[in-house]
Every structure is written in C-alpha cells, then in structure tokens.
Amino acid sequence: MIVTGASKGIGKGIARVFASKGAKVLLAARDLAQAEGAAAGIGSAVAADVSSEEDCARMARTAVERHGGIDIVCCNAGVFPAARLGAMTVADWDQVLDINLKGTFLTVNACLPELKARGKGRIIVTSSITGPITGYPGWSHYAASKAGQLGFVRTAAIELAPHNITVNAVLPGNILTQGVEALGPEYIARMTSAIPQRRLGTVEDVAYAALFLASDEAAFITGQTIVVDGGQVLPESHMALEDL
C-alpha cells in the first residue's frame, strides 16, 4: 500500500496502524529524510511531490518494485496555509489546489494500472470537514480543495466500481497533529470547547476509519465519507454545548 504525506501527522498515523495489521507500507513525502525517519519500524520510504506527475509515477513504480504491487492507496498529502481573501495570491491558491486536489488525481492515476491489474483495490482520500461541511476564515483555498476531493471521489467510485476498486474519504475534524499544535494553545482551547467530546481527535481515530474502509468488510461501500470529528459539526451554536 501507499500512504502519501506520510512523514508526520495523520499520514504517519495511517501508515503505523496499517503496518500493525500486517500491511506492507510505502510512506511517501516530499522530504526523503523525513519520510525515512517516519518509516523506521513501519515500512519503506520514497520522496514524492504529489503535485508532480513524474514523482507520482515513480512512487507507484517503487511500490511495485519493493512490495510486488499496489492494493491500497491513501491519498493523504495536503497543506493548509492560511490566507484571507484580498490578501491571498494566485500562487497561494495554486499551491494548495496543486497539492491537495491535483495531487489526489495524480496519485490515483499513477496507481490505477496496478490496482486494476490486481482486480481489487481500495482508495481512501483524506478530505476534511472544512469545505465539504464547514468553513473557516483564511482557508477558502483549502476548503475548495477538500470539497473538490469529494467530487472526485464520487465520480471515481462509479468509474472504478467495475474493477472492484472502492473509493471513499475520511473527513477529519480537528486532529491533534504538529500542524494543529503550531496554531497555538489558544486555537486548540477554542477548538476543544466546540467539540462535544471535549477533546481533539488523535491520528489513530482517523487511521482506524481508513482501516475499515480498506477492509473486506467495507467491500460494498464506495463513494462515501466518514466524518471523524467527535461531533464537532453537530451543534448549531456554542449554546448547544453550554450545559454539557
């Protein structure tokens, strides 16, 4: 299997959980040293920028050479720099869409021949609640990319169903990763107060949802989403949580 954006955070968590269940995992990230560090004790590493068609093709070849094929692809690579409208540049927009949305397409496209050859495959996309369900100031480009991923998932699921390949997505809420930690304690405290479970999610919370979607038990599930957010999207306002 391949996990993109696997050097840290959710991607590394997905790789770790799948490896613990016996999967042969190729961890892909732009920085080879970081990918190799994350892969220690989990699997093997490859440097790949998912916005590059050439890199994605090399990533797929590497998976075949090292592990004999590809049966599961976790399109997890993503970035979320903040920039509000009016200050956001075309370069800002292109960077996020290139990695988050085009990167999903290029990753799947590169792996597709091997998935079809096996006659069975699982594609799991890491989307987000931001875009498909919610919005957040400064992340209009990120939200657009994540909503776009779901449009891709639904059509890809139809096209690939005859090949016994399922395509689904996990939609994390606020997960405690290095990226979220970098937003600071005030952000974390405010986000925690908005979640009915009163905690941020863990990377394992997302990884086990992805694991289910990759399982034989999920063979009849395709084109669907699983929200992993501790109920964050449920309250209509903070008032709904005041007496909890």
PEDAUR-V105007 format. One record per residue. N is the residue number from 1. OMEGA is omega in degrees with one decimal (* if undefined). D_LAST is the distance of its C-alpha to the last C-alpha in whole Angstrom. Layout:
BEGIN
N&OMEGA&D_LAST / N&OMEGA&D_LAST
END
This chain:
BEGIN
1&178.3&42 / 2&171.0&41 / 3&177.3&38 / 4&-177.1&38 / 5&-168.4&37 / 6&-176.3&36 / 7&-179.3&37 / 8&172.5&34 / 9&-176.1&30 / 10&-179.1&29 / 11&178.1&33 / 12&177.8&33 / 13&177.4&31 / 14&-179.9&32 / 15&-177.9&35 / 16&-178.6&34 / 17&179.0&33 / 18&179.3&35 / 19&-180.0&38 / 20&177.9&36 / 21&174.0&37 / 22&-179.1&41 / 23&171.3&41 / 24&-167.7&43 / 25&169.6&41 / 26&-179.9&43 / 27&-177.7&41 / 28&176.3&42 / 29&-178.9&41 / 30&-178.4&43 / 31&-175.9&44 / 32&-178.8&46 / 33&178.4&45 / 34&178.4&41 / 35&179.5&42 / 36&177.5&44 / 37&179.4&42 / 38&-174.9&39 / 39&-177.8&41 / 40&179.8&42 / 41&-178.5&42 / 42&-176.2&40 / 43&179.0&43 / 44&-173.1&45 / 45&174.2&45 / 46&174.6&46 / 47&179.1&46 / 48&171.4&45 / 49&-173.0&44 / 50&175.9&43 / 51&179.4&44 / 52&178.4&47 / 53&179.8&49 / 54&179.1&52 / 55&-179.9&49 / 56&177.7&47 / 57&178.4&50 / 58&177.3&51 / 59&179.3&48 / 60&178.2&48 / 61&-179.9&52 / 62&178.7&51 / 63&179.4&48 / 64&-178.6&51 / 65&-175.2&53 / 66&-172.4&51 / 67&174.3&49 / 68&178.7&52 / 69&179.5&49 / 70&176.7&46 / 71&179.5&44 / 72&176.8&40 / 73&176.2&39 / 74&179.8&36 / 75&-172.4&36 / 76&-175.1&34 / 77&179.9&36 / 78&176.3&34 / 79&179.7&34 / 80&174.2&31 / 81&-177.4&33 / 82&174.5&32 / 83&-178.9&34 / 84&177.9&33 / 85&-174.8&36 / 86&175.6&39 / 87&-179.2&39 / 88&179.0&39 / 89&175.2&42 / 90&178.4&43 / 91&176.8&44 / 92&-178.4&40 / 93&-176.5&39 / 94&-179.8&42 / 95&-177.2&41 / 96&-179.6&37 / 97&179.9&39 / 98&-177.6&41 / 99&-172.0&39 / 100&-173.9&36 / 101&178.2&38 / 102&178.6&42 / 103&176.6&41 / 104&178.3&39 / 105&-176.8&42 / 106&178.1&45 / 107&179.9&43 / 108&-177.6&43 / 109&-178.9&46 / 110&-176.9&48 / 111&-171.5&46 / 112&179.6&47 / 113&179.8&51 / 114&177.4&50 / 115&179.3&47 / 116&-178.7&49 / 117&179.7&52 / 118&-179.1&50 / 119&-179.1&49 / 120&179.0&45 / 121&177.6&43 / 122&174.0&39 / 123&179.2&38 / 124&-177.9&34 / 125&172.6&33 / 126&176.1&30 / 127&-178.2&29 / 128&169.7&26 / 129&-179.8&23 / 130&-176.7&25 / 131&178.1&27 / 132&-175.1&27 / 133&-174.1&24 / 134&172.8&22 / 135&177.5&25 / 136&-177.6&24 / 137&179.2&27 / 138&-174.8&30 / 139&179.7&30 / 140&177.7&32 / 141&177.6&34 / 142&-179.9&32 / 143&178.8&30 / 144&-179.5&33 / 145&-177.3&34 / 146&173.4&31 / 147&177.7&31 / 148&178.0&35 / 149&-178.1&34 / 150&173.2&33 / 151&176.7&36 / 152&-177.8&38 / 153&-174.3&36 / 154&179.5&37 / 155&177.4&40 / 156&180.0&41 / 157&178.1&40 / 158&-176.3&42 / 159&-173.1&45 / 160&-179.9&44 / 161&179.1&44 / 162&179.5&47 / 163&-179.4&47 / 164&177.1&45 / 165&177.2&42 / 166&-179.9&39 / 167&-178.4&37 / 168&-178.4&33 / 169&168.3&30 / 170&-178.4&27 / 171&179.3&25 / 172&166.7&23 / 173&178.9&20 / 174&-179.3&20 / 175&-176.5&21 / 176&177.1&22 / 177&177.4&26 / 178&179.6&29 / 179&178.9&29 / 180&177.7&25 / 181&-178.9&26 / 182&178.5&28 / 183&171.3&26 / 184&-176.7&25 / 185&179.4&22 / 186&178.0&21 / 187&-178.6&21 / 188&-179.7&19 / 189&-179.7&16 / 190&179.1&16 / 191&179.2&16 / 192&-178.9&13 / 193&-178.8&11 / 194&-176.7&11 / 195&-179.1&11 / 196&179.2&8 / 197&176.5&10 / 198&173.0&10 / 199&169.9&14 / 200&178.9&17 / 201&174.0&19 / 202&177.8&22 / 203&178.3&25 / 204&176.8&26 / 205&179.4&23 / 206&-175.7&25 / 207&-178.8&28 / 208&172.2&27 / 209&176.8&27 / 210&178.9&30 / 211&177.5&32 / 212&-178.6&31 / 213&178.4&32 / 214&-173.1&35 / 215&174.7&36 / 216&-179.8&38 / 217&179.9&35 / 218&-173.7&34 / 219&-177.4&38 / 220&178.4&37 / 221&177.7&34 / 222&-177.8&36 / 223&-174.0&35 / 224&180.0&31 / 225&171.8&28 / 226&177.7&25 / 227&-179.2&22 / 228&-170.3&20 / 229&179.3&17 / 230&-179.6&14 / 231&-174.2&13 / 232&-175.6&14 / 233&-172.3&16 / 234&-177.0&14 / 235&177.3&12 / 236&173.5&14 / 237&176.5&13 / 238&-179.5&11 / 239&-178.6&10 / 240&-177.3&8 / 241&-171.0&5 / 242&-175.3&6 / 243&-178.6&4 / 244&*&0
END
